[in-house]
Every structure is written in structure tokens, then in C-alpha cells.
Amino acid sequence: TVASQVTLGTADRGRFIHGVQARVERDDDDSTTELVALWVPGYRFSRVWSAVGMVGLRVPLDGGKTQLVFDATVFAEVGARAVLGLEANYRADDRRSESLNLVPQAHLRLGTHFSLQGGVGLFLGADSARTEVILRVIYGF
């Protein structure tokens, strides 16, 4: 996956933030490449608790079915450089094909610009269930 995200602005004394994200993903299960375009709102409820949502479209570049994407993640900042989260990702298309990912995760700030995110969770599809593993390296400007 290759992704880019841009912040559009803030409100409520910086507690609300939103932006857009675009990413290109390769699905090894069915050998497709997809463009994902999302609006990304986030809110910090307190020094510890925050949440981020994502709403948008997943478009297969091979002409397959476009899917609606809804993601929500709740975070707890547990240390100066550590954050724990629970991510839920829902996808649906016009054929009523649906899937849900639930991924507990940990984030570690590695310095001024880099962070590492990882987790192991569950994918529930219409005909299958499997373990999902995520590992993300993030560079922030």
C-alpha cells in the first residue's frame, strides 16, 4: 500500500481535525489493485482518548465493483510515545457483499517524523473468516 494524507483544517480549539487520504492497495488474494479515497475526521476527547473515522470509496482499477468504506478507530494514549487502538473497517458494494475487519493495534512514535503501527485482528467476509496482520510505517512532515 502507498498512501498520502493531507490535513484540511481544525476546529474546537484544535480538538477536531479533518483531511483527505488517497491510497493505492494491492490485494494479493484476488490480484487486484484498488484506489481508495477517504474523508478522515478525527476528534480528541481528552488527553488520553481520541477517535478517527474514514468514509469513502474503494475503486478497483481493473473495472470491478466499487465499494463503500467506513472505518472507525478509538485510541488511548498510554505513554509519551505509545498509543493503543481498536480499528473497525466495514466495506459494502451494490451486490450486498460485505466485510468487517476488527484489529486491536499499538502505535509507537520512533522520533520526530516516524511512527510504527502494528496489530493482529480478524477479517469477517461473506464466505470466510481469517486473521489479519497490519504493519504500517508512517512518516509525518
N, C-alpha and C positions, 0 to 999 in steps of 0.2 A: 504494500500500500504506500502510495505517495500522497501527502495531504498538504494543504495550505489553509490557514485560517487568518481572518482579518477582523479586528475589533471595530465595530461601528460607533459605539458610544457607551456612556454610562448614565445612571440616574440614581436618585435616592442616596445622595452623598457617596456615590461610588459602590453602593451595595448591589445595585443592578448593573449588569454588563451584557452586551449582546454583540453578535457578529455573524459572519457567514463562514462556512467551511466548504471547500471542494476537495474531493479526493478521488483517486483512481485506484480501484482494487481488482486484484486478480483472484478469481475463485477457482482453486485447484480441483474442487470436487467435480465441476462441470466445464472446466476450461473456458470460462467466460471472463471478460474484462468489463467492469462497470464503472460508470461515473456517478458519484454520489454528491449531491448539492444540498446543503443544510443551512437553516437559520438556527443559531445557537444562543439562546438566552441563559443567563446564569444569575443566581442571587445568593448573597452571603447573609444568612440569618443571624449569625453570631460569630464570635472569634473562632469557634470550633466548627459549626455546622454550615454547610452550603449545598447548593444543588445546581445542576446544569441539565438543560433539556436540549434536544435536537429534533427538528422537524424538517422533512424534505423528501426528496425523490432519489431513488436508485435506478439508474438507466443503463441497461445492458448495451454495450456498444456493438453487439452483434445483431441487434434488432429484436431481442427478446422482450418479455413483459416488463414494463416499468412498475416499480413497487413504491408504495408509500413507506416512509421510515419514521418511526417515533422512538426516541431514546430518552431515558431519564437516568440520572446518576445522583446519588446522595453521597456527600463526603463528610468525613470527620477529620479535622486536623489534629493529629495526636502527638505532634512534636514539631520542633523548629524546622525540620526538613522532611517530615513523614506525614502522609495522608492516607487514610483508608477509605474505600468507597464500595458501593454496590451499584452496578450498572445493569439496566434492563433495556434491551433492544427489541423492538417489535417491527415486523415487516408484513405487508399485505399487498396483494395485487388484485386486479379486477376479476380474477378467476377464483377468488376466495382462498387462495393459497396463503397461509400464514406461518410465521415462525416467531419464536421468542428465545432470546439469549438472556441468561442471568449470570453475571460474572462479578463475584467479590474480587477486589483488587487492592493493591498497595502502590503508592507513588512515593518516590524518593527523589528529592532535589539534590543534584550532584554538583551544583555550583550556581553561578550567576545565570547561565544560559541553558544548561542541560538538566533534564529530569528523565527518570526511568519509571515506566508504569508496567505492572505485570499482574496477571490474575489467572485463575483457573475456574471455569464455571460450566454451565450446562446449556446446550442448544436443544430446543424442542421444536421439531418440524412437524409437518402434517403426517409424515410416514416414518420419522426417525427421531432418535434422541442420541446425543453424543457429547463428549467432553469438549469444551472449547478452551484454548490457551491463548492468552493475549500477551504480547510484549511490545511496548512502544518506547521509542527513544524520541524525546521531544527537545527541540531547540527553540528557544524563545528569544526574540530580538529585544 
